[in-house]
Amino acid sequence: MDKKIFIIGCGPGTKDLITLRGKKVIKEADLIVGSRRLIADFAGKGGAKTIVLENNYQKAIEDVDRLKGDKRIVFLVSGDPLFHSLGERIIERFGMESCEVIPGVSSFQYAFCQLKESWKDYRVFSIHGDKGMDIGKIFKENDKFILLLDPEHNLKFIKRQIGAIIGGKYRFYVASNLSMPTEKISGISFADFDNSPEESLSIMIVRREDE
Ligand SMILES: C[S@@+](CC[C@H](N)C(=O)[O-])C[C@H]1O[C@@H](n2cnc3c(N)ncnc32)[C@H](O)[C@@H]1O
């Protein structure tokens, strides 16, 4: 291992969707940083030190900087590390030369495999943490798109933002807790956006159909 910082995409959730390379690097790590779930699921009971990420990103990064020396550091991130992920910030902080990024299966890739549909014509947007996206504009400009949600920025939020669906017939799917025992992928009508249960991990797939 030449690089000192490894950013590993752990996939959407289930333990068997991480890559063999990711698993090998985790085994050889001295320090592993990630959410409690990712550390429990992917770092197991190895001998590496761990830092749990829970709204303490800045402090965790400073701790890594202080401890790193010649240690092999691993950051575990969900899905793919360069798709709406901490991966980018870690590379920005430690520099491209020091980082190696190991890809992972993204939430939306997994969802499309379950639907057995190609995602090649879809655009992807995230309202996770809001980011001030103009959702009405996304609807106006795209016939096929994916939105990453969070418990606050959910279907109710989308309905509040756009008010009503104008111009077209849509098909909506919500995919939650993908690859986990509680996985659910279901079609939903715009009218039912108000009654949809709020799962913390969800994406929405939107397709405008021919009239
Ligand atoms: C910070 S983003 C990380 C995205 C991740 N890097 C990826 O490639 O999927 C977190 C958002 O991804 C989506 N997500 C991640 N894992 C998911 C899962 N297992 N099921 C459904 N959505 C998921 C949710 O929209 C969640 O709020």
The ligand as a Gaussian input file, in Angstrom:
#p B3LYP/6-31G(d) Opt

LIG

0 1
 C      -24.973000      11.300000       1.467000
 S      -25.889000      10.441000       0.237000
 C      -24.788000       9.137000      -0.133000
 C      -25.025000       8.537000      -1.494000
 C      -24.092000       7.361000      -1.739000
 N      -22.737000       7.818000      -1.898000
 C      -24.498000       6.541000      -2.941000
 O      -23.659000       6.302000      -3.834000
 O      -25.649000       6.073000      -2.984000
 C      -27.091000       9.662000       1.230000
 C      -28.380000       9.418000       0.460000
 O      -28.212000       8.322000      -0.447000
 C      -29.427000       7.566000      -0.527000
 N      -29.140000       6.199000      -0.046000
 C      -27.975000       5.719000       0.402000
 N      -28.090000       4.412000       0.737000
 C      -29.377000       4.069000       0.477000
 C      -30.123000       2.865000       0.608000
 N      -29.569000       1.734000       1.070000
 N      -31.431000       2.885000       0.252000
 C      -32.017000       3.997000      -0.233000
 N      -31.351000       5.172000      -0.373000
 C      -30.058000       5.204000      -0.023000
 C      -30.445000       8.293000       0.352000
 O      -31.121000       9.225000      -0.465000
 C      -29.532000       8.990000       1.342000
 O      -30.166000      10.096000       1.967000

